[in-house]
Amino acid sequence: MKFILSFVGVLVAILVLVRFFPSAPINPVLPVPQGQKEVNGHDSSVPKGSGTGNESNQEEEEGEERPGNTSIAPVAPGQTYGAVISPDGAVPVSALGVALNARDSAQVKVAGKASAVCQAKGCWMTLPTADGKEMRVRFRDYAFFVPKDLSGHDVVVSGWAYRSTVPKAELQHYAKDAGKSDQEIAAITQDEQQLTFLADGVLVRN
């Protein structure tokens, strides 16, 4: 009988403890410390995901230009944009076709006179070629731009020259950036084979 009474007493004591002192819940929702923001369900010390990794490629495919260095030094002899280069070993742009020979592309340093510059950002320029056409010079990864008043200055560009077919829509886009009239833009009706240059650096000679 004493054993039964003792057991009942212990059981009653346990029930009283459970009733008046409930245990803490599992995985409680803790408050975010003051001044710390929650990011995607995690605290701010956890970095967000980087997505698919194709965002930059998609921008380029859609023709979006990534911003380069917008602090552009004024045009001056000896001024460089992008990688620092020298005029040593540069071939005239008129001789570029010979330098390429039968190849579609070549790494080369070219000298010529800038004939046009993008008037929107300075994100491209052109150099006249021996056949009376224009070679468009773009800047690798849009890492740098050139002054909008670079036209008429002798320059040296270092990088890759290649032959490519430029779509009509892209040609019209370039014409708009160059400040051409609506009539001149509308006159561009077909794709065009062009020499194109992807520059790492530009040097102003005079």
Backbone as JSON Lines, residues from 0, in Angstrom:
{"i":0,"aa":"M","n":[0.82,-1.21,0.0],"ca":[0.0,0.0,0.0],"c":[0.86,1.27,0.0]}
{"i":1,"aa":"K","n":[1.94,1.26,0.81],"ca":[2.83,2.41,0.84],"c":[3.45,2.66,-0.53]}
{"i":2,"aa":"F","n":[3.77,1.52,-1.22],"ca":[4.38,1.66,-2.56],"c":[3.42,2.33,-3.53]}
{"i":3,"aa":"I","n":[2.13,1.93,-3.46],"ca":[1.12,2.49,-4.36],"c":[0.93,3.98,-4.07]}
{"i":4,"aa":"L","n":[0.87,4.33,-2.76],"ca":[0.7,5.73,-2.4],"c":[1.89,6.57,-2.87]}
{"i":5,"aa":"S","n":[3.1,6.0,-2.73],"ca":[4.31,6.73,-3.18],"c":[4.27,6.96,-4.68]}
{"i":6,"aa":"F","n":[3.86,5.92,-5.44],"ca":[3.79,6.02,-6.91],"c":[2.78,7.1,-7.32]}
{"i":7,"aa":"V","n":[1.61,7.1,-6.65],"ca":[0.58,8.09,-6.96],"c":[1.09,9.48,-6.65]}
{"i":8,"aa":"G","n":[1.84,9.64,-5.56],"ca":[2.37,10.96,-5.19],"c":[3.36,11.48,-6.22]}
{"i":9,"aa":"V","n":[4.22,10.57,-6.69],"ca":[5.19,10.97,-7.73],"c":[4.46,11.37,-9.0]}
{"i":10,"aa":"L","n":[3.46,10.6,-9.39],"ca":[2.71,10.88,-10.62],"c":[2.01,12.23,-10.53]}
{"i":11,"aa":"V","n":[1.42,12.53,-9.36],"ca":[0.75,13.82,-9.16],"c":[1.75,14.95,-9.27]}
{"i":12,"aa":"A","n":[2.94,14.75,-8.69],"ca":[3.97,15.79,-8.73],"c":[4.4,16.08,-10.17]}
{"i":13,"aa":"I","n":[4.53,15.01,-10.98],"ca":[4.91,15.19,-12.39],"c":[3.84,15.96,-13.14]}
{"i":14,"aa":"L","n":[2.57,15.63,-12.91],"ca":[1.47,16.31,-13.58],"c":[1.43,17.79,-13.22]}
{"i":15,"aa":"V","n":[1.71,18.1,-11.95],"ca":[1.72,19.49,-11.51],"c":[2.83,20.27,-12.2]}
{"i":16,"aa":"L","n":[4.04,19.65,-12.29],"ca":[5.16,20.31,-12.96],"c":[4.86,20.59,-14.43]}
{"i":17,"aa":"V","n":[4.28,19.6,-15.12],"ca":[3.94,19.76,-16.54],"c":[2.88,20.85,-16.72]}
{"i":18,"aa":"R","n":[1.93,20.91,-15.79],"ca":[0.84,21.87,-15.91],"c":[1.31,23.31,-15.76]}
{"i":19,"aa":"F","n":[2.16,23.53,-14.77],"ca":[2.54,24.91,-14.45],"c":[3.89,25.34,-15.04]}
{"i":20,"aa":"F","n":[4.71,24.39,-15.49],"ca":[6.03,24.72,-16.07],"c":[6.2,23.99,-17.39]}
{"i":21,"aa":"P","n":[5.5,24.44,-18.47],"ca":[5.61,23.76,-19.77],"c":[7.01,23.92,-20.34]}
{"i":22,"aa":"S","n":[7.43,22.91,-21.09],"ca":[8.77,22.95,-21.69],"c":[8.78,23.93,-22.86]}
{"i":23,"aa":"A","n":[9.99,24.43,-23.2],"ca":[10.14,25.36,-24.32],"c":[9.87,24.65,-25.63]}
{"i":24,"aa":"P","n":[9.28,25.31,-26.62],"ca":[9.0,24.67,-27.91],"c":[10.27,24.32,-28.65]}
{"i":25,"aa":"I","n":[10.21,23.31,-29.5],"ca":[11.33,22.9,-30.33],"c":[11.49,23.88,-31.47]}
{"i":26,"aa":"N","n":[12.76,24.23,-31.84],"ca":[13.04,25.17,-32.91],"c":[12.26,26.48,-32.75]}
{"i":27,"aa":"P","n":[12.46,27.2,-31.7],"ca":[11.69,28.44,-31.49],"c":[12.04,29.48,-32.54]}
{"i":28,"aa":"V","n":[11.12,30.39,-32.83],"ca":[11.37,31.51,-33.74],"c":[12.01,32.62,-32.92]}
{"i":29,"aa":"L","n":[13.3,32.8,-33.11],"ca":[14.03,33.79,-32.35],"c":[13.9,35.15,-32.99]}
{"i":30,"aa":"P","n":[13.83,36.22,-32.24],"ca":[13.73,37.56,-32.83],"c":[15.03,37.93,-33.53]}
{"i":31,"aa":"V","n":[14.92,38.69,-34.63],"ca":[16.1,39.19,-35.33],"c":[16.69,40.31,-34.51]}
{"i":32,"aa":"P","n":[18.01,40.27,-34.2],"ca":[18.62,41.33,-33.39],"c":[18.37,42.7,-34.0]}
{"i":33,"aa":"Q","n":[18.27,43.71,-33.16],"ca":[18.02,45.06,-33.62],"c":[19.14,45.53,-34.54]}
{"i":34,"aa":"G","n":[18.76,46.13,-35.68],"ca":[19.75,46.62,-36.63],"c":[20.2,45.58,-37.63]}
{"i":35,"aa":"Q","n":[19.71,44.34,-37.5],"ca":[20.09,43.27,-38.42],"c":[18.88,42.88,-39.25]}
{"i":36,"aa":"K","n":[18.99,42.94,-40.56],"ca":[17.87,42.66,-41.44],"c":[17.84,41.2,-41.83]}
{"i":37,"aa":"E","n":[16.64,40.72,-42.07],"ca":[16.48,39.35,-42.52],"c":[16.54,39.33,-44.04]}
{"i":38,"aa":"V","n":[17.28,38.39,-44.61],"ca":[17.47,38.32,-46.06],"c":[17.07,36.95,-46.54]}
{"i":39,"aa":"N","n":[16.0,36.88,-47.32],"ca":[15.56,35.61,-47.89],"c":[15.38,34.52,-46.84]}
{"i":40,"aa":"G","n":[14.84,34.88,-45.69],"ca":[14.6,33.89,-44.67],"c":[15.81,33.59,-43.82]}
{"i":41,"aa":"H","n":[16.96,34.21,-44.1],"ca":[18.17,34.02,-43.32],"c":[18.6,35.36,-42.75]}
{"i":42,"aa":"D","n":[19.51,35.32,-41.78],"ca":[19.99,36.62,-41.3],"c":[20.97,37.18,-42.32]}
{"i":43,"aa":"S","n":[21.31,38.46,-42.15],"ca":[22.04,39.16,-43.19],"c":[23.47,38.67,-43.36]}
{"i":44,"aa":"S","n":[23.96,37.81,-42.44],"ca":[25.31,37.3,-42.61],"c":[25.37,36.19,-43.64]}
{"i":45,"aa":"V","n":[24.22,35.67,-44.05],"ca":[24.17,34.61,-45.06],"c":[23.99,35.25,-46.43]}
{"i":46,"aa":"P","n":[24.92,35.06,-47.37],"ca":[24.79,35.71,-48.68],"c":[23.65,35.15,-49.48]}
{"i":47,"aa":"K","n":[23.07,36.01,-50.32],"ca":[22.02,35.56,-51.24],"c":[22.64,34.66,-52.31]}
{"i":48,"aa":"G","n":[21.8,33.85,-52.94],"ca":[22.27,33.04,-54.06],"c":[22.63,33.91,-55.24]}
{"i":49,"aa":"S","n":[23.53,33.41,-56.08],"ca":[24.01,34.21,-57.21],"c":[23.23,33.97,-58.47]}
{"i":50,"aa":"G","n":[22.14,33.22,-58.39],"ca":[21.31,33.0,-59.58],"c":[21.9,31.95,-60.48]}
{"i":51,"aa":"T","n":[21.57,32.02,-61.77],"ca":[21.98,30.99,-62.72],"c":[23.37,31.21,-63.24]}
{"i":52,"aa":"G","n":[23.91,32.43,-63.1],"ca":[25.23,32.71,-63.62],"c":[25.21,33.17,-65.06]}
{"i":53,"aa":"N","n":[24.02,33.3,-65.65],"ca":[23.91,33.7,-67.05],"c":[23.47,35.14,-67.23]}
{"i":54,"aa":"E","n":[23.37,35.89,-66.12],"ca":[22.83,37.24,-66.23],"c":[23.68,38.12,-67.14]}
{"i":55,"aa":"S","n":[25.04,38.04,-67.0],"ca":[25.89,38.91,-67.8],"c":[25.81,38.54,-69.27]}
{"i":56,"aa":"N","n":[25.73,37.22,-69.56],"ca":[25.61,36.8,-70.95],"c":[24.29,37.28,-71.54]}
{"i":57,"aa":"Q","n":[23.24,37.23,-70.74],"ca":[21.93,37.66,-71.23],"c":[21.95,39.14,-71.55]}
{"i":58,"aa":"E","n":[22.64,39.94,-70.71],"ca":[22.72,41.38,-70.97],"c":[23.4,41.64,-72.31]}
{"i":59,"aa":"E","n":[24.49,40.89,-72.58],"ca":[25.21,41.11,-73.82],"c":[24.38,40.68,-75.02]}
{"i":60,"aa":"E","n":[23.64,39.55,-74.86],"ca":[22.81,39.07,-75.96],"c":[21.7,40.06,-76.28]}
{"i":61,"aa":"E","n":[21.19,40.74,-75.25],"ca":[20.11,41.69,-75.47],"c":[20.63,43.06,-75.87]}
{"i":62,"aa":"G","n":[21.96,43.18,-76.0],"ca":[22.54,44.44,-76.44],"c":[22.7,45.46,-75.33]}
{"i":63,"aa":"E","n":[22.56,45.02,-74.08],"ca":[22.73,45.94,-72.97],"c":[24.22,46.15,-72.74]}
{"i":64,"aa":"E","n":[24.63,47.4,-72.61],"ca":[26.02,47.7,-72.42],"c":[26.3,47.89,-70.94]}
{"i":65,"aa":"R","n":[27.26,47.1,-70.5],"ca":[27.63,47.25,-69.11],"c":[28.4,48.54,-68.91]}
{"i":66,"aa":"P","n":[28.17,49.21,-67.76],"ca":[28.83,50.5,-67.57],"c":[30.31,50.35,-67.35]}
{"i":67,"aa":"G","n":[31.12,51.14,-68.05],"ca":[32.55,51.15,-67.85],"c":[32.93,52.28,-66.92]}
{"i":68,"aa":"N","n":[34.19,52.65,-66.93],"ca":[34.67,53.74,-66.12],"c":[34.18,55.06,-66.71]}
{"i":69,"aa":"T","n":[33.28,55.73,-66.01],"ca":[32.67,56.94,-66.54],"c":[33.54,58.18,-66.3]}
{"i":70,"aa":"S","n":[34.64,58.02,-65.55],"ca":[35.56,59.13,-65.33],"c":[36.57,59.14,-66.47]}
{"i":71,"aa":"I","n":[36.27,59.89,-67.54],"ca":[37.07,59.87,-68.75],"c":[37.96,61.1,-68.78]}
{"i":72,"aa":"A","n":[39.27,60.86,-68.87],"ca":[40.21,61.97,-68.93],"c":[40.07,62.69,-70.27]}
{"i":73,"aa":"P","n":[40.28,63.99,-70.32],"ca":[40.19,64.74,-71.58],"c":[41.21,64.23,-72.59]}
{"i":74,"aa":"V","n":[40.91,64.47,-73.86],"ca":[41.84,64.06,-74.93],"c":[43.13,64.85,-74.81]}
{"i":75,"aa":"A","n":[44.25,64.12,-74.82],"ca":[45.57,64.77,-74.76],"c":[46.59,63.81,-75.33]}
{"i":76,"aa":"P","n":[47.58,64.32,-76.07],"ca":[48.63,63.44,-76.59],"c":[49.29,62.64,-75.47]}
{"i":77,"aa":"G","n":[49.43,61.33,-75.69],"ca":[50.02,60.46,-74.69],"c":[49.03,59.88,-73.7]}
{"i":78,"aa":"Q","n":[47.77,60.34,-73.73],"ca":[46.75,59.83,-72.82],"c":[46.37,58.41,-73.24]}
{"i":79,"aa":"T","n":[46.22,57.53,-72.26],"ca":[45.78,56.17,-72.55],"c":[44.46,55.88,-71.85]}
{"i":80,"aa":"Y","n":[43.69,54.99,-72.44],"ca":[42.42,54.53,-71.89],"c":[42.46,53.02,-71.88]}
{"i":81,"aa":"G","n":[42.05,52.42,-70.76],"ca":[42.19,50.98,-70.62],"c":[43.62,50.64,-70.27]}
{"i":82,"aa":"A","n":[44.14,49.53,-70.83],"ca":[45.51,49.11,-70.56],"c":[46.5,50.12,-71.14]}
{"i":83,"aa":"V","n":[47.58,50.36,-70.43],"ca":[48.63,51.25,-70.91],"c":[49.4,50.55,-72.03]}
{"i":84,"aa":"I","n":[49.48,51.19,-73.19],"ca":[50.16,50.6,-74.34],"c":[51.12,51.62,-74.93]}
{"i":85,"aa":"S","n":[52.01,51.14,-75.79],"ca":[52.95,52.01,-76.5],"c":[52.68,51.88,-78.0]}
{"i":86,"aa":"P","n":[53.17,52.82,-78.81],"ca":[52.96,52.73,-80.26],"c":[53.9,51.74,-80.95]}
{"i":87,"aa":"D","n":[54.85,51.18,-80.21],"ca":[55.84,50.28,-80.81],"c":[55.15,49.07,-81.45]}
{"i":88,"aa":"G","n":[55.52,48.81,-82.7],"ca":[55.01,47.63,-83.39],"c":[53.63,47.77,-83.99]}
{"i":89,"aa":"A","n":[53.04,48.96,-83.91],"ca":[51.69,49.15,-84.47],"c":[51.75,49.18,-85.99]}
{"i":90,"aa":"V","n":[50.77,48.54,-86.64],"ca":[50.68,48.55,-88.1],"c":[49.58,49.53,-88.49]}
{"i":91,"aa":"P","n":[49.71,50.21,-89.62],"ca":[48.64,51.11,-90.07],"c":[47.35,50.33,-90.28]}
{"i":92,"aa":"V","n":[46.22,50.95,-89.97],"ca":[44.94,50.27,-90.15],"c":[44.73,49.91,-91.62]}
{"i":93,"aa":"S","n":[45.34,50.67,-92.52],"ca":[45.22,50.38,-93.95],"c":[45.88,49.05,-94.32]}
{"i":94,"aa":"A","n":[46.83,48.58,-93.49],"ca":[47.53,47.33,-93.75],"c":[46.95,46.16,-92.96]}
{"i":95,"aa":"L","n":[45.83,46.39,-92.27],"ca":[45.28,45.35,-91.4],"c":[44.83,44.13,-92.19]}
{"i":96,"aa":"G","n":[44.26,44.37,-93.39],"ca":[43.82,43.24,-94.21],"c":[44.98,42.32,-94.55]}
{"i":97,"aa":"V","n":[46.15,42.91,-94.83],"ca":[47.35,42.11,-95.13],"c":[47.81,41.37,-93.88]}
{"i":98,"aa":"A","n":[47.73,42.05,-92.72],"ca":[48.15,41.42,-91.47],"c":[47.26,40.22,-91.13]}
{"i":99,"aa":"L","n":[45.98,40.35,-91.4],"ca":[45.06,39.24,-91.15],"c":[45.27,38.11,-92.15]}
{"i":100,"aa":"N","n":[45.58,38.49,-93.4],"ca":[45.75,37.52,-94.48],"c":[44.47,36.69,-94.62]}
{"i":101,"aa":"A","n":[44.56,35.39,-94.54],"ca":[43.37,34.54,-94.71],"c":[42.72,34.21,-93.38]}
{"i":102,"aa":"R","n":[43.29,34.7,-92.3],"ca":[42.73,34.38,-90.98],"c":[41.49,35.23,-90.69]}
{"i":103,"aa":"D","n":[40.63,34.71,-89.84],"ca":[39.43,35.45,-89.45],"c":[39.72,36.42,-88.31]}
{"i":104,"aa":"S","n":[40.79,36.17,-87.54],"ca":[41.11,37.04,-86.42],"c":[42.6,37.0,-86.14]}
{"i":105,"aa":"A","n":[43.08,38.05,-85.47],"ca":[44.49,38.12,-85.1],"c":[44.67,39.13,-83.98]}
{"i":106,"aa":"Q","n":[45.6,38.84,-83.08],"ca":[45.94,39.79,-82.04],"c":[46.97,40.76,-82.61]}
{"i":107,"aa":"V","n":[46.66,42.05,-82.56],"ca":[47.48,43.02,-83.28],"c":[47.36,44.39,-82.64]}
{"i":108,"aa":"K","n":[48.33,45.24,-82.95],"ca":[48.29,46.64,-82.52],"c":[48.17,47.48,-83.79]}
{"i":109,"aa":"V","n":[47.19,48.37,-83.83],"ca":[46.85,49.1,-85.05],"c":[46.9,50.61,-84.79]}
{"i":110,"aa":"A","n":[47.39,51.35,-85.79],"ca":[47.43,52.82,-85.7],"c":[46.54,53.41,-86.78]}
{"i":111,"aa":"G","n":[45.78,54.45,-86.43],"ca":[44.9,55.1,-87.38],"c":[44.31,56.37,-86.79]}
{"i":112,"aa":"K","n":[43.41,57.01,-87.54],"ca":[42.76,58.25,-87.1],"c":[41.3,57.94,-86.76]}
{"i":113,"aa":"A","n":[40.91,58.26,-85.54],"ca":[39.52,58.04,-85.13],"c":[38.6,58.89,-85.99]}
{"i":114,"aa":"S","n":[37.61,58.25,-86.6],"ca":[36.71,58.97,-87.5],"c":[35.33,59.22,-86.91]}
{"i":115,"aa":"A","n":[34.95,58.42,-85.93],"ca":[33.66,58.61,-85.27],"c":[33.74,58.01,-83.88]}
{"i":116,"aa":"V","n":[32.94,58.56,-82.97],"ca":[32.91,58.08,-81.58],"c":[31.45,58.04,-81.13]}
{"i":117,"aa":"C","n":[31.1,57.03,-80.35],"ca":[29.76,56.95,-79.77],"c":[29.48,58.22,-78.98]}
{"i":118,"aa":"Q","n":[28.41,58.92,-79.33],"ca":[28.06,60.16,-78.67],"c":[27.15,59.94,-77.46]}
{"i":119,"aa":"A","n":[26.8,58.68,-77.2],"ca":[26.01,58.39,-76.02],"c":[26.89,58.24,-74.78]}
{"i":120,"aa":"K","n":[27.94,57.4,-74.91],"ca":[28.8,57.13,-73.76],"c":[30.29,57.15,-74.08]}
{"i":121,"aa":"G","n":[30.63,57.14,-75.37],"ca":[32.03,56.96,-75.74],"c":[32.42,55.5,-75.67]}
{"i":122,"aa":"C","n":[31.45,54.61,-75.9],"ca":[31.68,53.17,-75.73],"c":[32.16,52.47,-76.99]}
{"i":123,"aa":"W","n":[32.37,53.18,-78.08],"ca":[33.01,52.64,-79.28],"c":[33.53,53.8,-80.12]}
{"i":124,"aa":"M","n":[34.39,53.45,-81.07],"ca":[34.86,54.43,-82.05],"c":[35.13,53.68,-83.34]}
{"i":125,"aa":"T","n":[35.38,54.41,-84.42],"ca":[35.67,53.77,-85.71],"c":[36.98,54.31,-86.27]}
{"i":126,"aa":"L","n":[37.64,53.46,-87.07],"ca":[38.84,53.83,-87.8],"c":[38.61,53.5,-89.27]}
{"i":127,"aa":"P","n":[38.92,54.41,-90.19],"ca":[38.72,54.12,-91.62],"c":[39.71,53.07,-92.11]}
{"i":128,"aa":"T","n":[39.24,52.17,-92.97],"ca":[40.09,51.11,-93.53],"c":[40.48,51.46,-94.96]}
{"i":129,"aa":"A","n":[41.35,50.63,-95.53],"ca":[41.89,50.91,-96.87],"c":[40.82,50.89,-97.95]}
{"i":130,"aa":"D","n":[39.74,50.13,-97.75],"ca":[38.69,50.02,-98.76],"c":[37.61,51.09,-98.6]}
{"i":131,"aa":"G","n":[37.86,52.09,-97.76],"ca":[36.91,53.17,-97.59],"c":[35.8,52.87,-96.59]}
{"i":132,"aa":"K","n":[35.85,51.73,-95.93],"ca":[34.86,51.38,-94.92],"c":[35.36,51.78,-93.54]}
{"i":133,"aa":"E","n":[34.6,51.42,-92.53],"ca":[34.96,51.77,-91.16],"c":[35.15,50.49,-90.35]}
{"i":134,"aa":"M","n":[36.21,50.46,-89.55],"ca":[36.4,49.36,-88.6],"c":[35.94,49.86,-87.23]}
{"i":135,"aa":"R","n":[34.97,49.18,-86.67],"ca":[34.46,49.59,-85.36],"c":[35.33,49.01,-84.27]}
{"i":136,"aa":"V","n":[35.71,49.87,-83.35],"ca":[36.53,49.47,-82.2],"c":[35.66,49.52,-80.96]}
{"i":137,"aa":"R","n":[35.49,48.36,-80.35],"ca":[34.77,48.29,-79.07],"c":[35.78,47.98,-77.98]}
{"i":138,"aa":"F","n":[35.38,48.1,-76.71],"ca":[36.31,47.98,-75.6],"c":[35.94,46.78,-74.74]}
{"i":139,"aa":"R","n":[36.92,45.95,-74.5],"ca":[36.69,44.66,-73.85],"c":[35.94,44.81,-72.53]}
{"i":140,"aa":"D","n":[34.83,44.07,-72.43],"ca":[34.0,44.05,-71.22],"c":[33.46,45.42,-70.83]}
{"i":141,"aa":"Y","n":[33.49,46.39,-71.76],"ca":[33.05,47.76,-71.44],"c":[33.76,48.27,-70.18]}
{"i":142,"aa":"A","n":[35.03,47.88,-70.03],"ca":[35.79,48.26,-68.83],"c":[36.23,49.71,-68.88]}
{"i":143,"aa":"F","n":[36.23,50.32,-70.06],"ca":[36.61,51.72,-70.18],"c":[35.92,52.32,-71.4]}
{"i":144,"aa":"F","n":[35.81,53.64,-71.41],"ca":[35.25,54.39,-72.53],"c":[36.29,55.4,-73.01]}
{"i":145,"aa":"V","n":[36.02,56.07,-74.1],"ca":[36.91,57.11,-74.61],"c":[36.13,58.42,-74.71]}
{"i":146,"aa":"P","n":[36.83,59.56,-74.77],"ca":[36.12,60.84,-74.86],"c":[35.29,60.94,-76.15]}
{"i":147,"aa":"K","n":[34.17,61.62,-76.06],"ca":[33.29,61.76,-77.21],"c":[33.88,62.64,-78.3]}
{"i":148,"aa":"D","n":[34.91,63.45,-77.94],"ca":[35.53,64.33,-78.94],"c":[36.86,63.77,-79.45]}
{"i":149,"aa":"L","n":[37.0,62.44,-79.39],"ca":[38.24,61.8,-79.85],"c":[38.36,61.79,-81.37]}
{"i":150,"aa":"S","n":[37.24,61.99,-82.07],"ca":[37.25,61.98,-83.54],"c":[38.26,62.98,-84.07]}
{"i":151,"aa":"G","n":[39.06,62.52,-85.07],"ca":[40.08,63.37,-85.67],"c":[41.46,63.22,-85.06]}
{"i":152,"aa":"H","n":[41.57,62.51,-83.97],"ca":[42.86,62.29,-83.32],"c":[43.49,60.98,-83.79]}
{"i":153,"aa":"D","n":[44.82,60.98,-83.91],"ca":[45.54,59.75,-84.23],"c":[45.64,58.89,-82.98]}
{"i":154,"aa":"V","n":[45.32,57.6,-83.13],"ca":[45.3,56.7,-81.98],"c":[45.99,55.39,-82.33]}
{"i":155,"aa":"V","n":[46.37,54.67,-81.29],"ca":[46.86,53.3,-81.41],"c":[45.95,52.44,-80.54]}
{"i":156,"aa":"V","n":[45.49,51.33,-81.09],"ca":[44.64,50.41,-80.34],"c":[45.29,49.04,-80.32]}
{"i":157,"aa":"S","n":[45.2,48.38,-79.17],"ca":[45.8,47.06,-79.02],"c":[44.72,46.07,-78.61]}
{"i":158,"aa":"G","n":[44.69,44.92,-79.29],"ca":[43.69,43.91,-78.97],"c":[43.53,42.91,-80.1]}
{"i":159,"aa":"W","n":[42.29,42.54,-80.38],"ca":[42.0,41.53,-81.4],"c":[41.19,42.13,-82.54]}
{"i":160,"aa":"A","n":[41.67,41.91,-83.76],"ca":[40.92,42.29,-84.96],"c":[40.29,41.03,-85.54]}
{"i":161,"aa":"Y","n":[39.06,41.15,-86.03],"ca":[38.41,39.98,-86.62],"c":[37.36,40.4,-87.63]}
{"i":162,"aa":"R","n":[37.07,39.5,-88.51],"ca":[36.03,39.72,-89.51],"c":[34.71,39.19,-88.97]}
{"i":163,"aa":"S","n":[33.64,39.94,-89.19],"ca":[32.34,39.51,-88.69],"c":[31.23,40.1,-89.53]}
{"i":164,"aa":"T","n":[30.05,39.48,-89.43],"ca":[28.85,40.01,-90.08],"c":[28.05,40.76,-89.03]}
{"i":165,"aa":"V","n":[27.86,42.05,-89.24],"ca":[27.14,42.88,-88.28],"c":[25.68,42.97,-88.72]}
{"i":166,"aa":"P","n":[24.73,42.56,-87.87],"ca":[23.31,42.6,-88.24],"c":[22.82,44.03,-88.5]}
{"i":167,"aa":"K","n":[21.8,44.13,-89.33],"ca":[21.22,45.43,-89.68],"c":[20.79,46.21,-88.44]}
{"i":168,"aa":"A","n":[20.12,45.52,-87.5],"ca":[19.63,46.2,-86.3],"c":[20.78,46.8,-85.5]}
{"i":169,"aa":"E","n":[21.9,46.08,-85.45],"ca":[23.06,46.59,-84.71],"c":[23.68,47.79,-85.42]}
{"i":170,"aa":"L","n":[23.71,47.73,-86.75],"ca":[24.23,48.86,-87.52],"c":[23.37,50.11,-87.3]}
{"i":171,"aa":"Q","n":[22.06,49.92,-87.25],"ca":[21.15,51.04,-87.0],"c":[21.36,51.6,-85.6]}
{"i":172,"aa":"H","n":[21.61,50.71,-84.65],"ca":[21.87,51.14,-83.27],"c":[23.13,52.0,-83.21]}
{"i":173,"aa":"Y","n":[24.18,51.55,-83.91],"ca":[25.44,52.31,-83.92],"c":[25.23,53.67,-84.6]}
{"i":174,"aa":"A","n":[24.44,53.69,-85.67],"ca":[24.18,54.95,-86.37],"c":[23.46,55.94,-85.46]}
{"i":175,"aa":"K","n":[22.53,55.43,-84.66],"ca":[21.82,56.29,-83.72],"c":[22.78,56.84,-82.67]}
{"i":176,"aa":"D","n":[23.67,55.96,-82.15],"ca":[24.66,56.4,-81.16],"c":[25.6,57.45,-81.73]}
{"i":177,"aa":"A","n":[25.83,57.39,-83.04],"ca":[26.75,58.33,-83.68],"c":[26.07,59.66,-83.99]}
{"i":178,"aa":"G","n":[24.78,59.76,-83.7],"ca":[24.06,61.0,-83.93],"c":[23.55,61.15,-85.36]}
{"i":179,"aa":"K","n":[23.41,60.04,-86.09],"ca":[22.91,60.1,-87.47],"c":[21.43,60.46,-87.47]}
{"i":180,"aa":"S","n":[20.98,61.01,-88.61],"ca":[19.58,61.39,-88.74],"c":[18.7,60.16,-88.93]}
{"i":181,"aa":"D","n":[17.4,60.33,-88.72],"ca":[16.46,59.23,-88.92],"c":[16.53,58.71,-90.35]}
{"i":182,"aa":"Q","n":[16.72,59.61,-91.31],"ca":[16.8,59.22,-92.72],"c":[18.04,58.34,-92.97]}
{"i":183,"aa":"E","n":[19.15,58.72,-92.36],"ca":[20.37,57.93,-92.53],"c":[20.24,56.57,-91.87]}
{"i":184,"aa":"I","n":[19.58,56.52,-90.73],"ca":[19.37,55.24,-90.04],"c":[18.46,54.34,-90.86]}
{"i":185,"aa":"A","n":[17.4,54.92,-91.44],"ca":[16.45,54.14,-92.24],"c":[17.09,53.61,-93.52]}
{"i":186,"aa":"A","n":[18.17,54.26,-93.98],"ca":[18.85,53.83,-95.21],"c":[19.66,52.55,-94.99]}
{"i":187,"aa":"I","n":[19.86,52.15,-93.74],"ca":[20.57,50.9,-93.45],"c":[19.55,49.77,-93.54]}
{"i":188,"aa":"T","n":[19.67,48.95,-94.57],"ca":[18.62,47.95,-94.85],"c":[19.12,46.51,-94.84]}
{"i":189,"aa":"Q","n":[20.43,46.29,-94.63],"ca":[20.91,44.92,-94.66],"c":[22.15,44.75,-93.77]}
{"i":190,"aa":"D","n":[22.45,43.48,-93.46],"ca":[23.64,43.16,-92.69],"c":[24.89,43.54,-93.49]}
{"i":191,"aa":"E","n":[26.01,43.65,-92.78],"ca":[27.22,44.09,-93.47],"c":[28.44,43.35,-92.93]}
{"i":192,"aa":"Q","n":[29.3,42.92,-93.85],"ca":[30.57,42.33,-93.46],"c":[31.53,43.45,-93.06]}
{"i":193,"aa":"Q","n":[32.12,43.35,-91.88],"ca":[33.0,44.4,-91.39],"c":[34.21,43.82,-90.68]}
{"i":194,"aa":"L","n":[35.26,44.63,-90.65],"ca":[36.35,44.37,-89.72],"c":[35.95,44.99,-88.39]}
{"i":195,"aa":"T","n":[36.15,44.25,-87.33],"ca":[35.8,44.73,-85.99],"c":[37.02,44.56,-85.09]}
{"i":196,"aa":"F","n":[37.13,45.41,-84.11],"ca":[38.29,45.36,-83.22],"c":[37.82,45.39,-81.78]}
{"i":197,"aa":"L","n":[38.34,44.47,-80.98],"ca":[38.06,44.43,-79.55],"c":[39.32,44.85,-78.81]}
{"i":198,"aa":"A","n":[39.31,46.08,-78.28],"ca":[40.52,46.69,-77.75],"c":[40.66,46.5,-76.25]}
{"i":199,"aa":"D","n":[41.91,46.26,-75.84],"ca":[42.25,46.24,-74.4],"c":[42.74,47.62,-73.96]}
{"i":200,"aa":"G","n":[43.3,48.38,-74.91],"ca":[43.82,49.69,-74.56],"c":[43.85,50.61,-75.77]}
{"i":201,"aa":"V","n":[43.75,51.91,-75.51],"ca":[43.78,52.93,-76.57],"c":[44.78,54.01,-76.15]}
{"i":202,"aa":"L","n":[45.66,54.38,-77.07],"ca":[46.64,55.44,-76.83],"c":[46.37,56.58,-77.81]}
{"i":203,"aa":"V","n":[46.3,57.81,-77.32],"ca":[46.15,58.99,-78.17],"c":[47.55,59.48,-78.54]}
{"i":204,"aa":"R","n":[47.81,59.54,-79.86],"ca":[49.15,59.98,-80.3],"c":[49.22,61.49,-80.47]}
{"i":205,"aa":"N","n":[48.17,62.09,-81.01],"ca":[48.15,63.56,-81.13],"c":[46.7,64.04,-81.22]}
